Amino acid sequence: MSFRITSVPILGAVALAALTGGALAQDVAPGERVLSVGGSVTEIVYALGEQDRLVARDTTSSYPPEVLELPDVGYMRALSPEGVLSVNPDLVIAEAGSGPAETIDVLEEAAIEFVAVPDGFDRDTVRAKIEAVAAALDVAEKGAALADEVDAALAEAIPAEMPETPKRVMFILTAQGGRIMASGTDTTADGIIRMSGAVNAVEGFDGYKPVSEEAIIAAAPDVILMMDRGGEHAMSDDDLFALPAVSATPAAESRSVVRIDGLLLLGFGPRTPDAVRSLHDALYGGA
């Protein structure tokens, strides 16, 4: 069993109008030159219909595809003052953890407003992020409408009850050189696994950390979850299940691996209901 999910459209009427420049547009609020840092923040800007205010984005902002036409100022956790200032923003909206702090200090000295969007790993986080971006753009009403729409979709996507025998899922962030880095608790991977009606097979630590062969065997995952990657980061099913640590798991016995686009899976933005539904269907079988 091998699933690959690469992209799911943004939800609903509000988002559709945002992508098509439809009737939801309104007068431009303060912050006419906006730099969006973080894939979920950028998706929210588009879903709100405020994409015309964007002058640049960071490397993690890859959806919707048209955002790739904007200048790229670099990776969200390694922003340079020169790169940010080169696009002359008057407002920077960034996911929590963006930086480094030295760059943010330079922006504050240059009187460029910097708004950090709250982070988290649950349903409430999605609403909070949408409302924070909308507040920064001074479009609170549109934010409330989008937050309500996405939250309603999440309510439908999240299983009302856990399955009698929930799948044990291990999220592998990387496996380069045979060294596996997996997700513990307090991560977006852990959050999306739980919201999809499964359990995180890896316990005992927070964040993403290297995991020993013994720990992986003890975790006994039923399914391996990975980001759908290409290039040098790609790993075939054969190579994955040939890894000694993975080969001894129930997931290897059934050759169960699910690959989903990383931003869709871990973004906790407007497409989170689609991510939850996609993962749940991949784990338990869709209608």
C-alpha positions, -999 to 999 in steps of 0.1 A, spaced: 0 0 0 16 32 -12 -2 66 -14 11 98 -28 -8 131 -24 9 162 -38 -17 189 -38 -53 197 -28 -70 230 -39 -77 257 -14 -112 255 2 -144 271 -8 -159 303 -21 -138 328 -1 -106 311 -13 -118 307 -49 -125 344 -51 -91 350 -36 -73 330 -63 -94 345 -92 -94 381 -81 -132 379 -77 -158 400 -60 -144 396 -25 -117 423 -32 -119 454 -11 -100 486 -5 -63 480 2 -55 484 39 -23 498 54 6 476 45 7 478 8 41 461 3 39 429 22 66 402 25 51 368 35 74 344 53 62 309 58 41 287 35 10 287 56 11 325 60 13 329 22 -16 305 16 -37 325 41 -28 358 23 -41 343 -10 -71 328 6 -80 362 20 -78 377 -15 -49 400 -5 -22 385 -28 -19 418 -48 -2 433 -18 26 407 -18 60 419 -31 80 388 -21 79 355 -3 103 331 13 115 297 0 89 277 19 60 296 2 53 274 -28 15 273 -30 -5 284 -49 18 279 -79 16 316 -90 34 327 -58 65 313 -73 66 343 -97 74 365 -67 109 373 -56 123 348 -31 141 363 -1 154 330 12 147 303 38 124 315 67 149 307 95 179 321 76 167 355 64 193 381 56 186 418 62 199 426 27 175 401 11 145 414 30 153 451 25 159 446 -12 122 441 -18 113 472 2 85 459 23 65 480 47 50 449 65 65 415 71 41 387 82 60 356 93 55 322 109 67 317 144 104 308 144 113 330 114 146 349 117 173 350 128 167 375 156 195 398 142 175 402 110 143 411 129 163 436 149 175 453 117 139 454 103 127 470 135 154 496 133 143 504 98 108 509 110 94 479 91 65 463 109 72 426 117 42 404 127 49 369 141 20 345 135 12 321 164 23 285 161 7 252 173 -4 218 163 -42 216 166 -75 228 152 -74 260 172 -40 269 157 -55 271 122 -81 296 132 -55 316 152 -32 318 123 -59 330 99 -71 356 123 -36 368 130 -27 373 93 -61 390 87 -55 413 116 -20 422 103 -36 430 69 -64 449 85 -91 427 70 -105 412 102 -140 405 87 -126 385 58 -104 367 83 -134 357 105 -152 345 74 -123 324 62 -116 311 97 -152 300 101 -152 283 67 -120 264 74 -130 255 109 -163 240 97 -144 220 71 -120 208 99 -150 198 121 -162 175 92 -127 162 84 -116 152 119 -130 118 129 -156 121 157 -141 91 174 -108 72 172 -110 39 154 -112 8 176 -77 -1 165 -60 32 154 -31 30 130 3 35 145 20 60 122 57 70 122 66 103 104 101 102 89 114 136 83 146 124 66 164 91 61 196 102 44 225 78 48 202 54 66 199 77 96 163 82 104 150 114 119 114 110 131 87 131 147 81 129 185 53 149 201 47 187 199 53 188 162 30 195 132 35 159 121 23 146 155 -7 170 153 -18 160 119 -15 123 127 -37 127 157 -62 149 139 -65 121 113 -76 95 138 -42 78 142 -15 76 169 21 87 167 41 55 170 71 74 183 69 85 220 93 97 246 106 129 231 95 162 216 103 176 182 122 159 154 152 138 164 173 109 152 158 75 162 178 43 168 171 10 151 159 -4 184 135 25 191 119 21 156 114 -16 160 99 -10 194 76 17 180 62 -9 156 46 15 131 18 2 109 24 30 84 53 52 75 44 88 67 67 110 47 67 142 27 65 137 -10 99 148 -22 119 148 -54 155 152 -63 182 142 -38 157 139 -10 136 113 -28 135 78 -15 118 49 -32 96 23 -14 123 -3 -20 150 18 -5 128 28 24 118 -8 34 153 -20 29 166 1 58 174 -23 86 154 -4 112 123 -1 90 124 -36 75 115 -52 109 83 -31 113 47 -40 105 48 -12 80 75 -30 60 56 -62 61 26 -46 45 47 -21 25 25 7 39 39 42 32 20 74 26 36 104 9 19 138 10 32 172 -1 50 187 28 33 221 28 -2 205 25 6 180 53 24 202 78 14 238 69 -16 241 93 -31 267 69 -63 269 49 -58 234 34 -55 216 67 -90 200 63 -78 186 30 -47 173 46 -66 156 75 -91 140 51 -63 129 27 -43 113 54 -73 96 71 -84 82 37 -50 69 30 -47 52 64 -82 38 66 -95 38 30 -117 66 15 -152 64 5 
